[in-house]
Every structure is written in structure tokens, then in C-alpha cells.
């Protein structure tokens, strides 16, 4: 074999390698990219309904499923209860967790569906060494690296789940507005007949459910400029408040349910901004339990690293305020320490890792709220 043969053979081999690099390798890269970066799939209403029925069948000793009402389009508004005596009203503190007052804020319901599944599946498990370091439950979901291994929340506590279910009545309404979820709209889907319902023709569709709760509803008319009545009264507005307080099936269902329960703390999940706030949303006047709100909020903030908006701060600079919110009604009429949780830095993140992290982190937030709810009654007088 002469020198020219090797040169010719080497040239052919080099051309073949270049072909692989330019033709085959990009295909492999694209294929791998598609496998790892597919957009996150959020639950549809029907998928959530099917999951809840399956979970109820498998975990009926700690989970119940009830429809607290139906929407204009006929969908059930599902309420999940988690408790060790799930069919009884026990003398235990109650926690209410809600999502999807606005149907286009998908992380709000995804977080609660994840939480429900985590709770029922963890309740009966033995304490597990999730990070395989020879210890169990040493890094619970609290936003910190408790075992000093450089990882955060990688060994959740099964005992903590059991304590929450055994000592708390946990009520969850993941989709307050299932019609809005299906339509991916901020408002629900009921037809409007003008701002006050006097029109004979349909003028628009949808009410912003988080403007339809009835606490101090009359202030719109006393201070129309401060509360942007001209904008909120338009039935085509994204913040249209409805014909009257609790005019909507969804908000009325929440009201009727809450009035039958003894609830200490409520979290209403929304997106986005990575902030938390509490009453009041309509005035700069401090809440009676301002210090208690701050104490609970600051501890939630340690877990999710969100900013707690306190006192006279506002989520959006404003001339007046916001009326008709769930947290105002829950606190003002029922005395429930209620928070709004604005998840994520975008309204609907599609990166699976981001969604998973948000869901897991707020398992820790929800568990903390369950634990704190047991001391609320004794704390009220101390912080007042």
C-alpha cells in the first residue's frame, strides 16, 4: 500500500465525518432538545375532574370530593377536602386554598392539583430517604438546605403530611372558574346584559370573579373616582365587577361554602409577580391584625422567597383601591386571615422545571399554613 492510498482513504474518512457533523448531529441535538424542552402541559378541567375521581376512589379515607355549585356552562365547581376524618366536621382549624379565580392564570390551579396529589400519595408512605443519604425527612420543603448538602427541599417529610391531614381540615377549590380555565380567559363566561342587567340583548361575556365579592361594595358609588367606577362598571372591561355582589355562580358558591365552615387561614392563588398581599386592597387603613398578617406572611416568604406587600404598599401604584376581592370579603365578613399569592414571574410559564419548582415550593407554603392555623385563635389577641 502506497502513500497515495492512505491520503485518498483519509480524505474519504474526513468527508464522511463532516457529513455526520453537518447532517446527522443536528438531528440528534434537535431530537434531544424536543425531549427535554417540550412545553409544560397544564391540566384541563376534564383531566382534573378525572384525576380527582381516581384519587377519591383510592384515598377515600382521607379525601372527599364535592361539587359546591355549577357554572353558567354547567361545569361542577369541585371542592376537595383532606382530613383523617374526612366525612366529619371536626373541631380542628380549617384552611381554604383556592385557585383560578382568573381562568388564564394556570399555575394557580396547577399548584393546588399538585399539592392534593402529593398529600394523598405521601400520607400512607413510610418515611423515605429521598436523597439516599442514610437519613429521612431531614430536608423538608421550607426553602432551605437543612442538611448542608447543597440541595434544597430534596427530602420531604411524610410525617409532616400526616400531621397536617390528621390535625387540620384542608379545603381546596383549585378551579373557582372552570369555564374561564377552559376558555383561558380572565373573566368567567356568563353573558352580560349591560352593566346592570337591564339590556334585552347580550352586550358582552364574563365577570371578573375577584371583583364580585360583596365586602363594602357600596364604596364604588360613594367614591367613584377613587375606585375607578367608570372602568369597572363597563361590562366589556377585564375588571367588570358584575351586576351586583355575588351575582356569579362561582363567587356565590364560594360564599355559601365558606359560611358553613370554621376557617382560620385562606390562600388564593393567582399569577403573576412573585408577591403576596392581604387586606386591605381597597384602603390604606391597616388591618386590625396587621402584625399577625405580617408574621404569617414573612414566614411564607422564607419558603417561596416572594415579596410580602405590607401596610400601605400596593401591588400596582393606584389612585384609589380595589373592591370586590375574595381576601377582603373573607377577612372583612368572616374574620379569615386571607392572602393572595401571585405565583411566578410570568403568567403562564411553559418550562416544566419552573412549573415543578413552583408547585413543590408551595407544598411547603401550604403545609406551613396548615401548621400555623392551629395557633391562630390564641394568636389573635396577642397580635391585635
URUR-V912354 format. One line per field, one symbol per residue. phi: phi as a letter, one per 30 degrees, with the letter a starting at -180 (. if undefined). psi: psi as a letter, one per 20 degrees, with the letter a starting at -180 (. if undefined). Layout:
phi->???
psi->???
This chain:
phi->.cddddddddddddddddddddcdeedddddddddcbdedcdddedddedddddddddbddbbbbbdclbdedjddcdbcccadbdcccddbdcbcbbbhecddcdedcddddedededdddecddecddchcjbcicbddbibddcicicbicbecdddddddddbbcccbbdbdbddddddhbdcdcddcciecicddcdcabjbdddbcdcdheddeddbdddcheeddddddddcedjdaehdcedddddeddedcbcccbbccdbabkhbbbbecccaddddeceddededdddddddciddcdbhcdbdbebdbabcidddddeddcciddcbcccdicbdbdcdeddddddddedddddddddddddcddddedddd
psi->prhhghggghggggggghgghhggghggggghghhikpqpoqprghggggghhgghhhlihipqpqpjrqrhjjqqopppppqhmhjqormqqqpppqrlhoijmhhhhghhggggggghhhgjqqppnhjljiqqkimrnjjqnhjkjiqpkimqohhhgghghhjqooppnhnhmhghghilqhrajqqqmrhjjiqiqphapqpohkjiqjpkhihghhmhghjlghgiipiiqijpirhrpkiqhghhggghghiiqnpgqppopaprilrqrrqqiiqipqqhkghgggggghhhhhgikqpoprdjqqhppqhdapqjqhhgggghhijpopqpooqriqgnqiohhggggggghiggghgghgghhijgghhghgi.
